[in-house]
């Protein structure tokens, strides 16, 4: 590998979820903030929940005039 062209790799990078869960992993960034993790993601928790990204669900409901 060529010297001085690769980013620094942190083996103790801190991941912070919107639900409050924190854990460490390896990354090129020291701190990462995420919206979903394995503690709050509907697939892993088993609960039925709509994860809205940028208001897409509301836009869909307004467009097709759905109740909900």
Secondary structure, DSSP 8 states (H G I E B T S, - for coil): --TT-S---EEEEEEEETTS-EEEEEESSSEEEES--TTT-HHHH-------STTHHHHHHHHHT---
